[in-house]
Amino acid sequence: MQLHQLKYFVAVAEVRHFTQAADIVGITQPSLSKQIHALEDTLGAPLFERVRGNITLTAAGEVLLPLATRILADVETATREVQELVGLRRGRVRLGATPSLATSLAPPVLRRFRDAHPTVDLRVEEGGSQDLVRDLLRGDLDLALIIMPAQGADPGLRVDPILTESLVVASVEPVPAADPGADLRITDLRDQPLVMFREGYDLRDATLQACRDAGFEPTLSVDGGEMDAVLSFVEAGLGIALVPGIVVARRPGIRVTRLAPPGVRRTIAVARRRDVVPTHAGRELRRILLDYVHTATTTAQLPPGVEPLP
């Protein structure tokens, strides 16, 4: 088994098309097919089913895919680490962040990192925590700012909680409390139409769980939006949404209502793959991130709605 064969196998598995995969890896389709057949011979099992032009993974292919993906990611990390050490490359770090953290916590951290390391290539991926966890495990990210799931972190990750974040009710019109003059509670949202985030957003899980803990299933007016879409739907009067307070700071058309204690709080964490030694650049970004959190906490400069751990 050779690395280039695994690379070809992963390319075919991702696009489910031999000709397109050959274009991606930069070889001819016959050469790619020959290498796939050689890999199958080495493993003693077919990896793809080829029926009427449709390409699907066999059981052996399903087993091999996550292993091959991890092997290739580890090889890339090892190559980059050694090259950084001997000065052959300037380095690269890939950071993932949820939409609220990408616009609040990430910018000052990346500014500090850029000032200290202007030649390192910075790449940022914005997405829901579930998507970021998947990308970390696949080796597509070095670090990620995620929201800790209620069921706990994936065992394949090292996750360090660093801050907490409060959610607020975003609406166009005032949302009335059940008791006049009292603070708004989750139970007051029982009859309100909610605009819901798509699958993969931890905000979806947090909203649904908060409603269920309060004893009701929410009524969804729109289901499946990204952050900008959800806020736009709220502005259009389609419903209300539970969102981090920071994301509505520049949305004058949206009314923000804070929830009565204990409200809905989330734990912000920095995560990386447990089984991969981080690169020099990755370790430095994590150090700068933690330094910023410490400084911002002691000087009361954290973004609105973000607070230190109790």
N, C-alpha and C positions, 0 to 999 in steps of 0.2 A: 504494500500500500504506500502510495506516494502523496505528498502534499498537494501537488497540482491536480491529482485525480480527485481528491476531496474537494478542492476548489471548483472543479468542473461539476462534480456531483451536486454541490450546494447551489450552484448557478442554475442547473436544470431544475432542481427541486423548487427554487424560488419562482421561476417564470413558467415552469411546466411546458417548456418548448425547447427542443434541441437547437434549432437554428438561432433563436433569440439568445439562448445561453452562450452559443459559440461566439456571437457578436460581442456579448458582454465581456467574455474572457479573452477575446482577441485571437481566436483560432478558427479553423474551418470546421464546418459541421461534421464531416467525416472523421476528422482527427478527434473531435470531442467524443463522438460515438464510440470510436475505437478505445479511447481511454476509459470510458464508462464501462464498456464490456470487459476491459482488463481488470478494473476494480471489482466488478461482479465475479469474475473468475477467481480473483484472489480471496474474496470473502466467501465464495461458494454459494451465493444466493443472488437472485435478481433483485435489483433496487427499484426498478420502474415497471409499471404495467403500461403497455402501449396498445390501446384499443381504439381503432377508428380515429386515429389522430389525437386522441386524448392521452395525456401523460399523467399518471398518478403514481404515488409511492406505494411500494409493496410494504408488507409488515417489516421486512428487513430494512427498507429505506426509511421508514418512520423511526426505527431505532437508531439508525446511523445519523440522521439529520442533526439532532441537537448535539451529538458528540462531535460530528465533523465541524459544525459551526463554532463550537467552543475551542476545538483544536486550532482552527484557523485564527481565531481571535487571540489565543494565547501565543501563537507564533508571531503574529503582528506585534503584540505587546513586547515580547522578548526581543524582537528585532529593533523596535523603536527604542527600548531601554538601553540596549548595547550601543546603538548608534548615537543616542544622546550622550552616553558616558564618554565615548571617544570623540565627540564633537563633530560627527558626520552630518547631523541634522540639528535644526534649531528647536525641535520639540513640538509637541501638540498636546492639548488637553481638551476633552469633550465633556461639557457640563449639560446636564438635563435639569429642567426646573418646571414646576407647575406654572400656569399662566399668571397667577397672583404673585408668586415668588419671582418669576422672570421679570416682572415690572417693578418689584419693590426691593427685594433682598439682593438679587443678582447684580443689578447695575453698579452699586458702590463697591461690591466685592470684585467684580471684573475690572473696574477702574483701578483699584489698588493693584491687582495682579498685573494689568497692562503696564502701569507705571514702573513696577519692579522688574518685569520681564517682557520688554517690548518686542522681542523677536520670537516669542512662543506663539504658535498658531492657536487661536481660541475658537472653539466651535460650540454653539449653544443649540440645544434641542428643547422646544417647548411642548409640553403635553401633559395629560393626566398622569397621576402617580402610577396607576396600573401599567400604562404604556411605558413609562420611564423604567419601572422595575423590569419589564420584559426586555427593554433595550440594554439595561445593565447586565442582565444574565446572558444576553447574546453577545456581549462584548462590544456593543455599539457606543457605549458611554463609559467614561472613566469615573465620574461622580454624578450624583443627582440630588437635588433638593426635592424631597418628597413629603407627602403627608403619611404619617404612620397609620396603617390600617387597623381597624378595631380588632381583627383576629391576630394581629402580630405580624412581624416582618417575615419575608421569605428567608428560610434558613440558609440559602445560598448567598445572602448579603450580610455585610456588616453595616448596621444601621445605628447611628448615634443621634438621639433626640437633642435638639438645640434650642427650640423656641416653641411657643404656642400661638395660635391664631384664632381670633373670634370671627364668627359669621354673623352677618346682619341681614335684615329683610330689605330687599330692594323692590321698590314699587313706584308707581306714578301717583296714585292716590293714597291717602292715609289708610293704614290697615287698622281697623278698630279692635280694641281689646275687649274681651268679654265683660270685664268690669271697668266701667268708665273711670278714667283717671288712673288706672293701674298700668303697669308696664306690660308690654306685649309678651305673650308666652307662646310656645310652640302650639299649644292646644288652640290658640286663637286662629291658627292657619287652617283649621279643619275644613272650613267651607270656602277657602280661598283657592282660585285656580293657580297652579304652580307651573312655571316654565322650568323644564328639567334638562339637565346636562345629559350628554350621550353616555353610553356605556364606556367604561375606561376612565371616567372622571371620578375621583374620590368624592367630589362635591355631590355627585348623584347618590353615592352610597351614604354619605353623611346626612343628606336631606331625608332620604327614605327612612334611615334608621331613627333619626330624631322624631319623625312623625309616628313611626310604629311604636317607639318607646312611649310616646304620648297617647297611644291607644287608637290611632286611626291611620287609614291609607289615604295619601294625598290625592287630590283631583288634579290631573295633569292637563293643562291647556295646550302645551306644545312639548313634545318629547324628542330629545336627541340633538341639542345644540352644542356648539363650542362656546367658549367664554364670550367672545364678541357678539355672537348670534344671540345668546341668552340675554345679554344686556340690551341688545337692540329690540328683542321681543318684549322685554319689560317696558322699554321706552315707548313701544307702540301700543302699550296697554293690554297686552295679551295675557298678562298674569304677573305674579310676583316670583321672586327667587331668593334662595339663601346663598349669599356670596360673601367672600372676604371683603371687608370694608375698603381696603386699598384700591380695589378695582373700580369702584364707583366714584373715586375722588374727582375725576375729570368728566363726570357725566352729570351736568347740572339738571338734566331732565328727570333724573332718578332720585326719589326720596329714600333716605336711609333711616331705618328704624332699628334700634338696638333691642335685643331680647333681654328679658328679665333674667337675673342670675338663676341657675348656672349657665343659661344660654346654650350655645353649641360651640364647642371649642375643639380645635384640632392640634395635633402635635407635629411640628415641623422637624424633619430629620435630614441629615446628610448621609447618603448611602453609597456603597461601592461593593463590587464583587468580593466575597470573602476569600475565594481561592486564587485570586490573582494579585501578585505584588504590584502596587500602584507605581506608575512612572514617576520620575523626578518632578515633572510638571504637575501631575495629579496630586502628589503629596504637598507641593507648594501651594496649589490652589486651595486645598483643604485647610492648610495652616492659616492662610490669609483669611479664609472664610470664618474660621473659629476666632481669629484675632478680631475681626470686624464685629462679630456678634458680641464678644466680650466688651469691646470699646463702646459700641452703640448701646449696650445694656447699661453700662456704668454712667454714660453721659445722657441717657434718656433720648437717644436719637433713633430708636427703632421705628420702622414704618407704622402708620396708624393701624391699630387692631392687632399688632404683633407684640407679644410680651415675653419676658424671660420665663423659663421653666420655674414653677413654684419650688 
